[in-house]
């Protein structure tokens, strides 16, 4: 981690986002808690829901987690395919 960066708990981030959503401005939150405006904006974007279908919404964080899981599963599938080819030769 780079020098000068703080790690904040998920609960703290959630609180700041809730305060922003309840009407506090970025400037107020930034000066009150000593957090940069861009950091707060990033937290807000992460939890902002995105509509996928008419009945389905997900957050950006959920989407990133799904992409990561999909890549892991694709890698596992490739390994299993190679193992099947090896065992089929025997």
C-alpha positions, 0 to 999 in steps of 0.5 A, spaced: 500 500 500 502 506 498 504 511 503 499 516 506 493 512 504 488 509 510 484 503 510 477 504 512 472 499 514 466 497 510 462 499 516 465 506 515 464 506 508 457 504 508 456 510 513 459 515 509 455 513 503 449 513 507 450 520 509 452 522 502 445 519 500 441 522 505 443 529 502 450 531 505 455 534 500 461 531 498 465 538 501 461 537 507 463 530 508 470 531 506 472 536 511 468 533 516 471 526 516 478 528 512 477 524 506 478 526 499 472 527 495 474 522 489 475 517 495 467 518 497 465 518 490 468 511 488 465 508 494 458 511 492 459 508 485 461 502 488 454 501 491 450 504 486 445 499 483 445 498 476 439 495 472 441 488 469 434 486 467 427 489 469 427 485 475 434 485 477 439 490 479 446 489 482 452 493 484 459 495 481 462 491 486 457 485 485 459 485 478 466 485 479 466 479 484 462 476 478 467 477 473 472 474 478 468 468 479 467 467 472 474 467 470 476 463 476 471 458 473 473 458 466 480 457 468 478 451 472 474 448 466 480 448 462 484 445 467 479 439 468 479 439 460 486 438 460 486 432 465 480 429 461 484 428 455 490 426 459 486 420 462 482 419 456 489 417 453 490 411 458 
